[in-house]
Amino acid sequence: MNACHGSTSTPQMGFDFLLTKPVEAFINKPGHHSHKELHAQVPNGITVGDALSQMVVEDRALGLGMTNWRVLIESAISTGHTELYAGEGDSQGLRKPGLRFGPIARMPEIGPEYVKRFLLGKQLNKASQKLDPVKSGRVAAAVGVKVECVLGGSAITFNFYDARKLAGTVQISLADLPMTAGAAVADAEIQTDFLAQKIRLVVPDLGSPMILAAGAVQSFGAALKVLEK
């Protein structure tokens, strides 16, 4: 076949990717001690799950091969690995409750937050399938004031009662509920601050928003315990 010569060059399709830096993938496998940094910031406008889906990982523990961290974490959870634990270095791992180790010994720093959000989402979905709403019962939040948490779908509703009269309602979505990558105590603190801002707008005359918010967080935990029964 004769070569064709001209004044313009023909683009060499399929070779442009060689000009870019190869994507680095963290390797997840039993006994693998990697020093690769797993810190990641969540860009504005996307969720923690979306950020994890953009992080490449080669999995050799669950047999997923080349994938992303969101898929890897969800696959581990689907096989019963639902407990966070102190993994390699300063990071957290994911294991089955009661076991010493798990298939993921080191997650990105935003991984634990996603684990908690994913598991809470499953709980709220379970609540939405109940014939009757899942309620915490009325929890004392201040003198003469009680709060009740109702779980359903992706919404978490807090009803505030002044004596027996409904004084106001605060409803938030799972996506808006703040969480940390730390312990439950850290989550309770940030959620109390968040709810206090909402309460200040809805029921400003019932008392200290921070005290009412602390009661709301307590009722939230009580509702989750009711769901587990």
PyMOL commands that set and color helices and strands:
alter all, ss='L'
color gray80, all
select helices_A, chain A and resi 16-19+48-53+69-78+111-128+184-202+209-228
alter helices_A, ss='H'
color red, helices_A
select strands_A, chain A and resi 26-28+56-59+65-68+83-86+92-95+134-135+139-142+145-152+155-162+165-173
alter strands_A, ss='S'
color yellow, strands_A
deselect
rebuild
show_as cartoon
